[in-house]
Amino acid sequence: MLKTLVIASMIVLVSTAWTLGDPPATRPFRKPPMIIILKLDDLAHWISPRWTRVNDFLTERRIRASYGIIGEELAKANADTIKWIKAVHEAGQIEIWCHGYHARTAEEKIGEFEVGTADEQAAALKKCQDIARDKLGFELAAFGPHWSGTTDETDKALEATPQIKIWLYGPAKPKYFTRLSIPRIMALENPTFVPDFEKFKKIYDDQGSKQSVLVLQGHPDMWQAPGRWEGFVQIIDFLQAKGCTFMTPTEYAATLPATSSKP
C-alpha cells in the first residue's frame, strides 16, 4: 500500500512538472545575446563637439564602447584633452585603445602598418604605450591600425608587444599573435564615414546576426554631414531593441577562456 502511494505521488509530481513547462528536449533554443564592441576611431589632440556628443549619448544610454587614440595625436594633446580622456577612462564605461602611432594624411599612399619590419612596427607600438603611460597614466590593451592594412610583420610586432591583448579587426587566425584577434565582419558605416541604417540592417540580417560578437567601427568626427548622426542613433536603437550586450574589448576578452585566441 505504501509503495503504491509513493508511485502515485511521483506520477503526480512528474505530471505537474510537465504541465508547468515544456520538457527540456522540446524547449526552444535561446541564442545568447549578441556581443557588440563599438570601435570608434580617430580620437585626436583636441576633442571636437562631435566627440562630446557621442560620449554624452553613450553615457546617457549606459552603453559601453571603446575609443581609438593615435599616438602622434596624443603626444601633442593639450591639458584639456588629456583631462577629458582621463575622465572618460576613469568613469569605467569606455576603453581607450591604441590606434597606431602615425596620423596618416591623404597625401601618404601607404599606411603605417603596411610597411616595415616587425622590429620597426613594434617600436611604433612601444612609442604609443610610452606616450599613454606618460600622458594618461595607463597602458592600452587593444589595437587597431589607423587607415592602414597590416602584414605578417604586424602580426609578429603585436606578439612582441605584451601590453596589447586584443587585436580589433585582426585576422581570424593570426600566424604569430597568440592573444585575442577579432576579425572584421561589418561596420557601423557604409560607405566609410556614413552610418546608413538601411544598409547596416541588411548586412546585419545577412551576415552579422550569425555571429556571437561583432566589432563595429565608426568615425564620430566625420558625422557632421546631415543624416549621419541620425543614422548612428538608429543603428544603436536597432541593436538595443535586439537585446545586444555592449562591451569594451577588455571586458569581452575577460569572458573567454584564458587560452582562447579567437571569439
DAWO-V306635 format. One line per field, one symbol per residue. psi: psi as a letter, one per 30 degrees, with the letter a starting at -180 (. if undefined). A space follows every 50 residues. Layout:
psi=???
This chain:
psi=eeeeeeeeeeeeeeeeeefflkleffkkkjklkkkkjjjjlhkafljlfe eeeeeeeeeefhkkakkkkkeeeeegkleeeeeeeeeeeffgfkkkljhl ekjklffkfklegfllleeeeeeeeeeeeeeeeeefglljflkkljhkal lfeeeeeeegjffjfkjkhlleileekgakkjlkealekjakfjjjeeee eeeeeeeefflfkkkjkliefghflkfeeeeeeeeeeeeeffglkkllee eeefflkffkgl.
